[in-house]
Amino acid sequence: MPPGGERPIHDPAATLREVAASLVHRHAPVITGLIGLDETVLALDGALLRRLGYDADDWVGRRVSELVPDTVTVELIRRGLAGEALAETTILNGRTWLVAVTPVHDGEELAGAVSVLTFADEADVHRELTATEALNEQFAALIQLSQDFIAIADLDGTVTFVNEAGRRLVGLSSDEQTLGRPTDDYFTDEGREKSREIEQAVRERGFWEGETVLRHFGTDEAIPVSANSFLVTRSSDGSPLALATVQRDLRGRMRQEQALVLRAQEQRAVAELGRLALTMPLAELMQEAVQLVHARYPSLVAGVLRRMPDGRAAELVASSVADWVPVVIDLDDSSLTGRSIVRNEIVASDDVVSDPEFPHQTATARFGMRSALSVPIPDVGHPWGAVGASGTEPRQWTEDDVAFVDAVAATLGAAVRRQQLESQLQHQALHDGLTGLPNRALVTDRIEHALDRSGRTDGTVAVLLLDLDDFKTVNDSLGHGSGDELLAELAHRFQRVVRDGDTVARLGGDEFVVVCEDVRSEQDVAFVAEALLEACAGPVQLDGQPIGLSASAGVSLAGPGDEDTQALLAEADIAMYRAKRDRPGTYRIFDEAMRGDVLGRMNVAGELRAAVRADALDLEFQPIVDLATGGLAAMEALARWTNEAGERVPPDVFIPVAEETGLIAELGAVVLRRAARQAVAWQAHREVGVRVNASAHELRSRTYFDQVMGTLEETGLAPRLLGLEITESTFVVDDTSTQDTLNRLRDAGVSLLIDDFGTGYSSLSYLQRFPVVDVLKVDRSFLGEGTRGEAVVRAVVGLGRAFGLQVCAEGVETADQLARVRDLGCDFAQGYLLSRPVPASRSTQLVAGWRPANI
């Protein structure tokens, strides 16, 4: 049998309504009002209204905005009249109130709103609860809106009510999960011991206040709370009715306390300011210093002022105030800080307002400060500035205070001297002389520091390496002076488009590096990379003409734990070359697959170099047929390579490697020489020309013309029998060196053909600027594209006729294709239908035995 001889309450809801009805009318600290849609008070009641000395009749019929001088309350009532049910706290007459509003409907139509006002302070609520018998239904609604854990239990310890906030706190979602449990279920083992103490105290004294520990039903987490528990009695005879408790979650407060402790530990860890002074930029070091002083004196404001060059004023350069702005003060010894800097001495005042040393109460008092301490930061000749602390209340400064701030000032002074001694040498040693950008050494250091910071902050560092596409053309055609001018302009552009805090550096030549810290996602990297590439793509005026270049970029990413700066640069370099190979003018982000690809291409390059220098490559020749006569017009020389393992390496593998590694010039020279020798052997049977591919790299060389003519002289091949096949990409850059080489070759009698015409940078302007071309070779891809391909072939033939050029169709593999290209007006054809490529050893036999009937 529970204390007081009462039966357990088997219908808690009914009990609550019974007791609440009496309480609300007579005792509950509540004001309730019915508000019409026009914001007038229709009815007003509540014990608290009478207790405060108000007469309901004086309020009825008047508008809420006339009666309540509180915008929060008025706005809540208006939102309730708009259909919202809500509650908030506000301040009225110095007390905190909880205002709850719920709409009232007449049938399905909104008719008005009910507003309930009560004390929001826990102590006030507690006193009112212990002075009354129970809660009424309206007060229960307020309890549901409370953010505290509020519960009621039978006298036998069975929980009969928990508000919504309470359920959320302990991880329960419904009354079925909540009600009917013994109160012990809600506590940890530690809390259960306290729970029995609480229950005993409430039964004996009617009230208990203190701290205990709830448990979370889902995670079993311990939840520390402050609790106010009390006995609810029946109003009629004072007999016990139920146990009630209001508990507040203390985790937020405890987290704040732990955060303060942690912050203090972190700030103590920064106490070795001298270590930071060896490497940290001065501005950052000053801010670290004021934070260190502020950590020592949390109630004070710390700051560093720098003496202006003219010695007449000082500027605030660091402050512990969150939103500080630079402030300039005049320097004279009538102010505390001014005296410290002007006289180069430590100055302290416990109360500036009453200190006779400072009768004018200038800067310190002007900013609302009463006490202050200022210590000069030493420098050569005069103080660099001062560091100090000040407070809004008088304070007695001790010798320890002075010694601490003096030590901070001495460290800052050492850092100032170090920076002055190093700045000039550092700039010269760590910056590029042409662009003023950080050089390789400095950007390497920046990457190392970025990686170090990422390890502490769990951030990501991105390194972007940019290489200008075909920059050599600018140097070769316009001179190195113009090339330097272009690099300087691009450096300015890159600096303008990167994010604040990113580093732009020049590694050398036409390579730039951008270092991005605190990268949140690959989208951040993409934004920077695309902005850099776009900045490069804009034309640059050099010698009065617009020069447009593109750049290719590679990106490498490093997270916490990555410490190898050189590996990061190497990965960016690998990704950049992948971008150049896949599509110049784009960027690629490094992945491990690229590393394997690069290693494979390096192996290919090594073996290819050995094969070229050992003259171990093979040549095959494929006929080019005159469609008008069926005669053999020429033979195209095709390089073939079998590696040391006996594997045939496709040309589309080793040719790009040769171009990337600069081996293409040696390879081209070998092919030209051997093809010319073979062509001389054919002439004993019939006059047949030979066609050799020439790369853009070879054509840009100022020695290529001499190389070609020397080979012809050495082998005895007539220039008219040599044709050089060049790609459209050769014409993209307006390169005077290339144009001069082509003109000289054409004048010497060498034929020029544009290979794979229509697949690259086709433009009528190229044919106008380079009128030396003799033949357009239509790419094989158009022969298999049906009517669209046929239309392209017809267009190329028409273009050739317009410019007086002949047209050759490549890749003819069927009789139908042969008939079509003949009907479309092509002059020559080449492909497997006519003849597959044959080894050099069989080429003479093919030439000697060729008959027009072969087609």
C-alpha positions in Angstrom: 0.0 0.0 0.0 1.5 3.4 -1.0 2.1 6.1 1.6 -1.0 7.9 2.7 -3.2 4.9 2.2 -4.2 5.8 -1.3 -4.9 3.3 -4.1 -2.7 3.4 -7.2 -4.2 5.7 -9.9 -5.5 3.4 -12.6 -6.9 6.2 -14.8 -4.1 8.8 -14.9 -5.7 10.9 -17.6 -9.0 11.2 -15.8 -7.1 12.1 -12.6 -5.1 14.7 -14.4 -8.3 16.3 -15.9 -10.1 16.2 -12.5 -7.3 17.9 -10.6 -6.4 20.3 -13.4 -9.9 21.7 -13.6 -9.8 22.8 -10.0 -6.3 24.1 -10.2 -6.7 26.2 -13.4 -9.7 28.0 -12.0 -8.3 28.6 -8.5 -4.6 28.4 -8.3 -2.6 27.7 -11.5 -0.1 30.4 -12.5 -1.8 30.8 -15.9 -3.6 33.5 -17.9 -5.8 32.2 -20.6 -7.4 34.3 -23.3 -9.7 33.8 -26.3 -8.7 36.1 -29.2 -11.0 36.9 -32.1 -9.8 37.0 -35.7 -9.8 40.8 -35.5 -7.2 40.5 -32.7 -9.7 41.6 -30.0 -9.9 39.9 -26.6 -13.2 37.9 -26.4 -12.6 36.4 -23.0 -9.9 36.3 -20.3 -9.5 34.2 -17.2 -6.9 32.6 -14.9 -5.7 32.7 -11.3 -2.5 34.5 -12.3 -4.6 37.3 -13.8 -6.3 37.9 -10.5 -3.1 37.4 -8.6 -1.4 40.2 -10.6 -4.3 42.6 -9.8 -5.9 42.8 -13.2 -9.7 42.8 -14.0 -10.7 40.8 -17.0 -13.5 43.3 -17.8 -10.8 45.9 -18.5 -9.3 43.7 -21.2 -12.3 42.2 -23.0 -13.2 44.0 -26.3 -9.7 45.7 -26.7 -7.0 44.8 -29.3 -4.1 42.7 -28.1 -1.6 45.2 -29.5 -3.1 47.9 -27.2 -2.8 45.7 -24.1 0.5 43.9 -24.5 3.7 46.0 -25.0 5.6 43.1 -26.4 6.1 42.4 -30.1 7.0 38.7 -29.5 3.6 38.1 -27.8 1.7 40.0 -30.4 3.4 38.3 -33.3 2.8 34.8 -31.7 -1.0 35.6 -31.4 -1.1 36.8 -35.0 0.5 33.5 -36.2 -2.0 31.6 -34.1 -4.8 33.5 -35.7 -3.2 32.4 -39.0 -3.6 28.7 -38.0 -0.3 27.9 -36.3 0.1 26.2 -32.9 3.3 27.4 -31.3 5.0 28.6 -28.1 8.0 30.8 -27.3 9.5 32.7 -24.3 9.6 36.4 -23.9 10.5 39.1 -21.3 7.7 41.1 -19.7 8.2 43.4 -16.7 11.6 41.8 -16.0 10.3 38.2 -15.9 10.6 35.4 -18.4 7.2 34.2 -19.7 6.2 31.2 -21.8 3.5 32.2 -24.3 1.6 29.4 -26.1 -1.0 30.0 -28.8 -3.3 27.4 -30.5 -5.9 28.1 -33.2 -9.6 27.5 -32.4 -12.0 26.2 -35.2 -15.8 26.4 -35.5 -16.4 23.3 -37.5 -13.9 23.4 -40.3 -13.4 27.2 -40.2 -10.8 29.1 -38.2 -12.7 31.1 -35.5 -9.9 32.5 -33.4 -7.1 31.5 -31.1 -6.5 30.6 -27.4 -3.4 32.1 -25.8 -1.9 30.9 -22.6 0.7 32.8 -20.6 2.7 31.4 -17.6 6.1 31.7 -16.0 9.0 30.2 -17.9 11.4 30.2 -15.0 11.8 26.7 -13.5 11.9 27.9 -9.9 8.7 29.9 -10.5 7.0 26.9 -12.0 8.2 24.7 -9.2 6.8 26.9 -6.5 3.5 27.1 -8.3 3.4 23.3 -8.8 4.1 22.6 -5.1 1.4 25.0 -4.2 -1.3 23.4 -6.2 -2.9 20.0 -6.5 -2.4 19.0 -10.2 -2.2 20.4 -13.7 -5.2 21.2 -15.8 -5.4 20.3 -19.5 -4.2 23.7 -20.7 -1.2 23.6 -18.4 -0.5 20.1 -19.6 -0.2 21.5 -23.1 2.4 23.9 -21.8 4.3 21.0 -20.2 4.3 19.3 -23.6 5.8 22.4 -25.1 8.6 22.6 -22.5 12.1 21.6 -23.6 12.7 20.0 -20.2 12.0 16.4 -19.2 8.7 16.5 -17.2 7.2 13.4 -15.8 4.5 12.2 -13.4 4.4 8.9 -11.6 2.0 7.0 -9.3 2.8 6.8 -5.7 3.9 3.2 -6.3 6.6 4.5 -8.8 4.9 3.7 -12.1 5.3 6.4 -14.7 2.0 7.8 -15.9 3.1 10.8 -17.9 6.2 12.0 -19.8 6.1 15.1 -22.0 7.3 15.0 -25.6 10.7 16.6 -24.9 11.2 14.0 -22.1 10.5 11.2 -24.5 12.9 12.6 -27.0 15.6 13.0 -24.4 15.5 9.3 -23.4 14.9 7.9 -26.9 11.3 6.9 -26.6 8.8 7.8 -29.3 5.3 6.9 -28.0 3.2 6.6 -24.8 3.1 2.8 -25.3 6.9 2.8 -24.9 6.9 5.4 -22.1 4.0 4.8 -19.7 3.7 2.0 -17.2 7.4 1.6 -16.6 8.8 1.9 -13.1 10.8 5.1 -12.6 14.0 3.0 -12.1 13.9 2.1 -15.8 14.7 5.8 -16.7 18.0 5.9 -14.8 21.5 4.5 -15.1 22.8 2.3 -12.3 24.2 5.5 -10.7 20.9 7.3 -11.3 18.9 4.4 -9.8 20.7 4.8 -6.5 20.0 8.6 -6.6 16.4 7.9 -7.7 15.7 6.0 -4.5 17.2 8.9 -2.5 15.0 11.3 -4.5 11.8 9.3 -3.9 12.5 9.0 -0.2 13.1 12.7 0.1 10.0 13.6 -1.8 7.9 11.3 0.3 9.3 12.7 3.5 9.8 16.4 2.7 7.7 16.8 -0.4 10.6 18.2 -2.5 14.1 17.3 -3.8 16.5 19.3 -5.9 19.9 18.2 -7.3 21.6 16.3 -10.1 21.1 12.7 -11.3 21.7 10.6 -14.4 19.0 9.4 -16.9 19.7 6.8 -19.5 18.9 6.8 -23.3 16.8 3.7 -24.1 18.2 3.5 -27.6 22.0 4.0 -27.0 22.2 3.4 -23.3 24.0 6.8 -23.1 24.2 8.3 -19.6 22.4 11.7 -19.6 23.3 14.0 -16.7 20.4 16.2 -15.6 19.5 18.7 -12.9 16.3 17.7 -11.3 13.5 19.3 -9.3 11.1 16.6 -7.9 8.1 17.1 -5.7 5.0 15.5 -4.3 1.6 16.5 -5.9 -1.2 16.6 -3.3 -4.9 16.6 -3.6 -6.4 20.1 -3.0 -9.4 18.9 -1.1 -7.5 17.1 1.8 -3.8 17.4 1.1 -3.4 13.7 0.6 -0.6 12.5 -1.8 -1.7 12.2 -5.3 1.4 11.7 -7.5 5.1 12.2 -7.9 6.3 14.9 -10.4 9.8 15.8 -11.7 11.2 18.5 -13.9 14.7 17.6 -15.2 17.0 19.6 -17.5 19.7 18.1 -19.7 23.1 19.2 -18.5 25.1 17.8 -21.5 25.1 21.2 -23.3 26.6 22.9 -20.2 29.1 20.1 -19.7 30.1 20.3 -23.3 30.7 24.0 -22.9 32.8 23.4 -19.8 34.8 20.6 -21.6 35.3 22.9 -24.6 36.7 25.6 -22.3 39.1 23.1 -20.8 40.1 21.9 -24.2 40.5 25.4 -25.5 42.7 26.2 -22.5 44.8 23.1 -23.2 45.2 24.0 -26.8 46.1 27.5 -25.9 48.6 26.3 -23.4 50.1 24.1 -26.1 50.7 27.3 -28.1 52.5 28.8 -25.1 55.8 27.9 -26.8 55.4 31.0 -29.0 59.1 31.1 -29.7 58.9 27.9 -31.7 56.2 29.3 -33.9 58.2 32.5 -34.3 60.9 30.6 -36.2 58.6 29.9 -39.2 55.2 31.6 -38.9 54.4 34.8 -40.9 54.5 37.8 -38.6 50.8 38.8 -39.0 49.8 35.3 -38.0 52.3 35.3 -35.1 50.9 38.6 -33.8 47.4 37.0 -33.7 48.7 34.0 -32.0 50.3 36.2 -29.4 47.1 38.1 -28.6 45.2 34.8 -28.3 47.9 33.6 -25.9 47.5 36.7 -23.8 43.7 36.4 -24.0 43.9 32.8 -22.8 45.8 34.0 -19.8 43.3 36.7 -19.1 39.9 35.7 -20.6 38.1 38.7 -19.2 40.5 41.2 -20.9 41.0 42.3 -24.4 44.5 41.7 -25.8 46.0 43.5 -28.7 49.2 44.3 -30.7 49.9 47.8 -32.1 52.5 48.4 -34.8 54.4 51.7 -34.9 53.7 53.5 -38.2 56.9 54.5 -40.2 56.6 58.2 -39.4 56.5 57.5 -35.6 53.4 59.6 -35.1 50.8 56.9 -34.9 50.3 53.2 -34.2 47.9 50.8 -35.9 46.1 47.9 -34.3 47.3 44.8 -36.2 46.0 42.0 -34.0 43.3 41.7 -31.4 41.5 39.0 -29.4 38.2 40.6 -30.2 36.3 38.5 -32.7 35.3 41.2 -35.2 38.1 43.6 -34.7 39.0 46.2 -37.3 42.2 48.1 -37.7 42.4 51.3 -35.5 45.0 54.0 -35.7 45.9 56.0 -32.6 48.2 59.0 -32.2 51.4 58.3 -30.4 52.3 60.6 -27.5 53.1 60.0 -23.9 49.8 61.3 -22.7 48.2 57.9 -23.5 49.2 54.6 -21.9 50.1 52.8 -25.1 51.7 55.9 -26.6 53.9 56.3 -23.6 55.0 52.7 -23.8 56.1 53.1 -27.5 57.4 56.6 -27.3 59.5 56.1 -24.2 60.2 52.4 -24.9 59.1 51.3 -21.4 56.6 49.1 -19.8 53.5 51.0 -18.7 50.7 49.8 -16.5 47.7 51.4 -14.9 45.2 49.8 -12.4 42.6 52.4 -13.2 43.3 54.9 -16.0 40.3 57.1 -15.0 41.8 57.8 -11.6 45.5 57.6 -12.5 47.2 61.0 -12.2 49.8 59.9 -14.7 47.1 60.1 -17.4 44.9 63.1 -16.7 43.7 63.3 -20.2 42.3 59.7 -20.3 43.0 59.4 -24.0 42.9 56.2 -26.0 42.4 53.6 -23.3 39.5 55.4 -21.5 38.1 56.5 -24.9 37.5 52.8 -25.8 35.8 52.1 -22.5 38.8 50.5 -20.8 39.7 51.2 -17.1 42.9 49.1 -16.6 45.7 48.5 -19.0 49.2 47.0 -19.4 51.4 47.8 -22.4 54.9 46.4 -23.2 57.0 47.6 -26.1 58.1 45.1 -28.7 61.8 45.6 -29.2 63.4 46.5 -32.6 66.5 48.3 -33.8 66.5 52.0 -32.9 63.0 52.2 -31.6 60.1 49.8 -30.6 58.4 48.0 -33.4 55.1 48.5 -31.5 53.5 47.2 -28.3 51.6 44.2 -27.0 49.2 44.6 -24.1 45.9 43.8 -22.4 43.1 46.0 -21.0 39.8 45.6 -19.2 36.6 47.5 -18.5 37.1 47.2 -14.7 39.9 48.4 -12.5 42.6 45.7 -12.0 45.7 45.4 -9.9 48.6 44.3 -12.2 51.2 42.0 -10.6 54.8 41.4 -11.3 53.9 38.0 -12.8 51.5 39.8 -15.2 54.3 42.1 -16.3 56.8 39.3 -16.7 54.4 37.2 -18.8 53.5 40.0 -21.2 57.1 41.1 -21.4 58.2 37.6 -22.4 55.5 37.6 -25.2 56.9 41.0 -26.4 60.5 39.7 -26.4 59.5 36.8 -28.5 57.6 39.0 -31.0 60.7 41.3 -31.1 62.9 38.4 -32.0 60.4 37.4 -34.8 60.4 40.9 -36.1 64.2 41.0 -36.4 64.2 37.5 -38.0 61.7 38.6 -40.6 63.6 41.7 -41.4 66.9 39.8 -41.9 65.4 37.1 -43.9 62.8 38.9 -46.0 65.1 40.1 -48.8 67.1 36.9 -49.0 63.9 34.8 -48.9 62.3 36.8 -51.7 65.3 36.5 -54.0 65.8 32.8 -53.2 62.2 31.8 -53.2 60.6 33.8 -56.0 60.8 33.6 -59.8 62.7 36.6 -61.2 60.5 36.9 -64.3 57.0 36.6 -62.9 57.5 37.4 -59.2 55.7 34.2 -58.3 57.0 31.6 -55.8 59.5 29.3 -57.3 60.0 25.6 -57.0 61.7 25.8 -53.6 59.0 28.1 -52.1 56.1 26.2 -53.5 57.6 22.9 -52.2 57.8 24.5 -48.8 54.2 25.7 -49.1 53.0 22.2 -50.0 54.9 20.7 -47.0 53.2 23.2 -44.6 49.9 22.6 -46.3 50.3 18.9 -45.8 51.3 19.5 -42.2 48.2 21.6 -41.6 45.9 19.0 -43.3 47.2 16.4 -40.9 46.0 18.5 -38.0 42.7 19.6 -39.5 41.7 16.6 -41.6 41.7 18.8 -44.7 42.6 18.0 -48.3 45.4 19.6 -50.3 45.3 19.9 -54.1 48.3 20.5 -56.3 47.6 21.6 -59.9 50.4 21.5 -62.4 49.9 23.5 -65.6 52.0 23.2 -68.8 51.5 25.4 -71.8 50.7 23.5 -74.9 53.1 24.2 -77.8 54.8 27.1 -75.9 58.0 26.4 -77.8 56.3 27.7 -81.0 56.1 31.2 -79.4 59.8 31.2 -78.5 60.8 29.9 -81.8 58.6 32.2 -83.9 58.5 35.4 -81.9 61.7 35.1 -79.8 62.3 34.5 -76.1 61.5 38.1 -75.2 57.9 37.7 -76.4 57.8 34.3 -74.6 58.8 35.9 -71.3 56.2 38.6 -71.8 53.5 35.9 -72.4 54.6 34.0 -69.2 54.4 37.2 -67.1 50.9 38.0 -68.4 49.7 34.5 -67.7 51.2 34.7 -64.2 49.0 37.8 -63.5 45.9 36.0 -64.9 46.4 32.9 -62.8 46.7 35.0 -59.6 43.5 36.8 -60.4 41.4 33.6 -60.8 42.5 31.4 -58.0 40.9 31.4 -54.6 42.0 33.5 -51.7 44.8 31.6 -49.9 45.8 29.5 -52.9 49.4 29.7 -54.0 50.4 30.2 -57.7 54.0 29.4 -58.5 56.3 28.9 -61.5 58.4 25.8 -61.6 60.4 26.9 -64.6 60.0 27.2 -68.3 56.3 27.1 -69.1 55.2 25.1 -66.0 53.1 26.6 -63.3 51.9 25.1 -60.0 48.8 26.1 -58.0 48.4 24.8 -54.4 44.9 24.7 -52.9 44.3 24.0 -49.2 41.1 23.1 -47.5 39.6 21.5 -50.6 36.1 20.2 -49.7 35.4 18.2 -52.9 36.6 17.5 -56.5 34.2 20.3 -57.5 36.4 22.8 -55.7 39.4 21.5 -57.7 37.4 21.5 -61.0 36.4 25.2 -60.4 40.0 26.2 -60.0 41.3 24.1 -62.8 38.7 25.3 -65.3 39.3 29.0 -64.3 43.1 28.6 -64.9 42.6 26.9 -68.2 40.1 29.6 -69.3 42.5 32.4 -68.2 45.2 30.8 -70.3 43.0 30.5 -73.4 42.4 34.2 -73.7 44.5 35.9 -76.5 47.7 37.8 -75.4 48.9 40.7 -77.5 52.5 40.1 -78.5 54.3 42.3 -81.0 50.9 43.7 -82.1 49.3 40.4 -82.8 47.0 38.2 -80.6 48.5 34.9 -79.6 46.2 32.2 -78.2 47.6 29.3 -76.3 46.1 26.5 -74.3 47.4 24.8 -71.2 47.0 21.2 -69.9 46.7 20.6 -66.2 47.2 17.7 -63.9 45.8 17.5 -60.4 46.9 15.5 -57.4 45.1 15.3 -54.1 46.5 14.7 -50.6 44.7 14.0 -47.4 45.7 13.7 -43.7 48.8 11.4 -43.5 50.2 12.3 -46.9 53.6 13.8 -46.4 55.6 13.3 -49.6 55.7 16.7 -51.4 57.7 15.4 -54.3 55.4 12.5 -54.8 52.5 14.9 -54.9 54.2 17.0 -57.6 55.1 13.9 -59.5 51.5 12.7 -59.5 50.3 16.1 -60.8 52.9 15.8 -63.5 51.7 12.4 -64.5 48.1 13.6 -64.7 49.2 16.6 -66.7 50.8 14.5 -69.3 47.7 12.3 -69.4 45.7 15.4 -70.2 48.1 16.5 -72.9 47.9 13.0 -74.5 44.1 12.6 -74.2 43.1 16.2 -75.1 45.4 19.2 -74.9 43.7 22.2 -73.1 42.0 20.0 -70.5 42.9 18.7 -67.0 43.0 15.3 -65.4 43.0 14.2 -61.8 45.6 11.7 -60.9 44.7 8.1 -60.1 46.9 5.0 -59.6 46.0 3.7 -63.0 47.9 6.6 -64.5 51.1 5.6 -62.6 51.1 2.2 -64.2 50.4 3.8 -67.6 53.3 6.2 -67.2 55.7 3.4 -66.2 54.6 1.4 -69.2 55.1 4.3 -71.5 58.5 4.9 -69.9 59.5 1.3 -70.7 58.2 1.8 -74.3 60.2 5.1 -74.5 63.4 3.4 -73.3 63.1 0.4 -75.7 62.0 2.7 -78.6 65.1 4.9 -78.1 67.3 1.9 -78.2 65.6 0.6 -81.3 65.9 3.9 -83.1 69.5 4.4 -82.3 70.3 0.8 -83.3 68.3 1.3 -86.6 66.2 -1.7 -85.5 62.8 -0.4 -86.8 61.2 -1.9 -89.9 59.5 0.0 -92.8 56.5 -1.1 -94.7 55.1 0.6 -97.8 51.6 0.9 -99.0 50.7 1.9 -102.6 48.9 5.2 -103.5 47.0 4.7 -106.8 46.1 7.2 -109.5 42.3 6.6 -110.0 42.4 8.0 -113.5 45.0 5.6 -114.9 45.2 2.9 -112.3 48.9 3.6 -112.2 51.1 3.5 -109.1 51.5 7.2 -108.0 53.6 6.7 -104.9 54.2 4.5 -101.8 53.6 5.7 -98.3 56.4 4.7 -95.8 55.0 3.3 -92.5 57.3 2.7 -89.5 56.9 -0.7 -87.8 58.5 -1.8 -84.5 58.9 -5.2 -82.9 60.2 -4.9 -79.3 62.8 -7.0 -77.5 60.1 -9.5 -76.4 59.2 -10.1 -80.0 55.9 -8.3 -79.7 54.7 -6.0 -82.5 54.0 -2.5 -80.9 51.2 -0.6 -82.7 52.2 2.8 -84.2 49.4 4.5 -82.2 51.3 3.4 -79.1 54.9 4.2 -79.9 54.4 7.3 -82.1 52.7 9.4 -79.2 55.5 8.2 -76.9 58.1 9.4 -79.4 56.3 12.8 -79.6 56.0 13.1 -75.8 59.7 12.2 -75.2 61.2 14.3 -78.0 62.3 11.1 -79.8 60.1 11.9 -82.8 62.9 13.9 -84.5 65.3 10.9 -84.4 62.6 8.5 -85.4 61.6 10.8 -88.3 65.2 11.1 -89.5 65.6 7.3 -89.6 62.4 6.7 -91.5 63.1 9.5 -94.0 66.6 8.2 -94.7 65.6 4.6 -95.2 62.5 5.5 -97.2 64.5 7.6 -99.5 67.1 4.8 -100.1 64.3 2.4 -100.9 62.6 4.8 -103.3 65.9 5.2 -105.2 65.9 1.4 -105.7 62.4 1.6 -107.3 63.4 4.0 -109.9 65.2 1.2 -111.9 61.7 -0.2 -112.6 59.5 2.9 -112.8 59.3 6.4 -111.5 57.4 6.2 -108.2 57.4 8.7 -105.4 57.6 8.0 -101.7 55.5 9.6 -99.0 56.9 10.1 -95.4 55.0 11.5 -92.4 56.5 14.7 -90.8 55.5 15.7 -87.3 54.7 19.3 -86.2 57.7 19.0 -83.9 60.1 18.4 -86.8 58.6 21.1 -89.0 59.1 23.7 -86.2 62.8 22.9 -86.1 64.9 25.5 -87.9 67.2 22.7 -89.1 64.5 20.4 -90.6 64.8 21.8 -94.1 68.5 21.2 -94.1 68.0 17.7 -92.8 65.6 16.8 -95.6 67.8 18.3 -98.3 70.8 16.6 -96.9 69.0 13.2 -96.9 67.9 13.7 -100.5 71.5 14.6 -101.5 72.9 11.6 -99.6 70.5 9.1 -101.1 70.3 10.6 -104.6 66.5 10.9 -104.5 65.0 13.7 -106.6 63.0 16.2 -104.5 60.0 15.9 -106.8 59.7 12.2 -105.8 59.4 13.0 -102.0 56.1 13.9 -100.4 55.8 14.9 -96.8 52.5 14.1 -95.0 51.6 16.6 -92.3 48.7 16.8 -89.9 46.2 19.7 -89.6 47.4 20.4 -86.1 50.6 21.7 -87.7 48.7 24.8 -88.9 46.9 25.7 -85.7 49.6 28.1 -84.3 50.5 30.9 -86.6 54.1 29.8 -86.6 56.4 31.8 -88.9 59.2 29.2 -88.5 57.0 26.3 -89.7 55.6 28.4 -92.5 59.1 29.3 -93.7 60.2 25.6 -93.6 57.2 24.6 -95.7 57.7 27.3 -98.2 61.4 26.3 -98.6 60.5 22.6 -99.0 57.8 23.4 -101.6 60.2 25.7 -103.5 62.8 22.9 -103.5 60.3 20.6 -105.3 59.1 18.5 -102.3 55.4 17.7 -102.4 53.2 18.5 -99.3 50.1 16.6 -98.3 47.7 17.2 -95.4 47.0 13.9 -93.8 43.7 12.9 -92.2 42.1 16.0 -93.5 38.7 16.8 -91.8 39.4 15.2 -88.4 41.3 17.9 -86.7 41.5 21.7 -86.9 40.2 22.1 -90.5 39.9 25.7 -91.5 39.9 27.5 -94.8 42.1 30.1 -93.3 44.9 27.5 -93.0 44.7 26.8 -96.7 44.9 30.5 -97.4 47.9 31.1 -95.1 49.7 28.0 -96.3 49.2 27.8 -100.1 52.1 25.4 -100.5 50.0 22.2 -100.0 49.5 19.9 -103.0 47.2 17.1 -101.8 44.4 16.7 -99.2 44.1 13.1 -97.8 40.6 12.3 -96.7 40.6 10.3 -93.5 39.4 6.7 -93.7 36.7 7.3 -91.1 34.5 9.2 -93.5 34.3 6.2 -95.9 32.3 4.1 -93.4 29.8 6.8 -92.3 27.1 6.4 -95.1 25.6 9.5 -96.6 27.1 11.8 -94.0 30.6 10.6 -94.7 30.0 10.7 -98.4 28.9 14.4 -98.0 32.2 15.1 -96.2 34.2 13.5 -99.0 32.3 15.5 -101.6 32.9 18.7 -99.7 36.7 18.0 -99.4 36.9 17.3 -103.1 35.1 20.6 -103.8 37.4 22.4 -101.5 40.4 20.8 -103.2 39.2 21.9 -106.6 38.6 25.4 -105.3 42.2 25.7 -104.1 43.8 23.8 -106.9 44.6 20.7 -104.8 44.4 17.0 -105.5 42.5 14.7 -103.2 43.4 11.2 -102.0 41.0 8.9 -100.2 42.5 6.7 -97.5 41.2 3.4 -96.1 39.5 2.1 -99.3 38.7 -1.5 -98.4 35.8 -2.5 -100.6 35.0 -2.3 -104.3 31.9 -0.2 -103.4 34.1 2.3 -101.6 36.5 2.5 -104.5 33.6 3.1 -106.9 32.2 5.9 -104.7 35.4 7.8 -104.2 36.1 7.6 -107.9 32.6 8.9 -108.6 33.0 11.7 -106.1 36.1 12.9 -107.9 39.0 11.8 -105.8 42.3 11.8 -107.7 44.0 9.0 -105.7 43.1 6.1 -103.4 44.9 4.1 -100.8 43.7 1.1 -98.8 43.6 -2.7 -98.3 41.5 -3.3 -101.4 44.3 -1.9 -103.5 47.2 -3.4 -101.5 48.1 -4.0 -97.9 51.4 -2.5 -96.7 54.3 -4.7 -97.7 57.8 -5.1 -96.1 60.6 -3.1 -97.6 62.1 -6.3 -98.9 59.0 -6.9 -101.1 58.3 -3.3 -102.1 60.6 -3.3 -105.2 58.9 -6.5 -106.4 55.5 -4.8 -106.0 56.6 -1.7 -107.8 58.1 -3.7 -110.7 55.0 -5.9 -111.1 52.3 -3.2 -110.7 49.8 -3.1 -113.5 46.8 -0.8 -114.0 44.6 -3.9 -114.1 45.4 -4.4 -110.4 42.5 -2.0 -109.6 
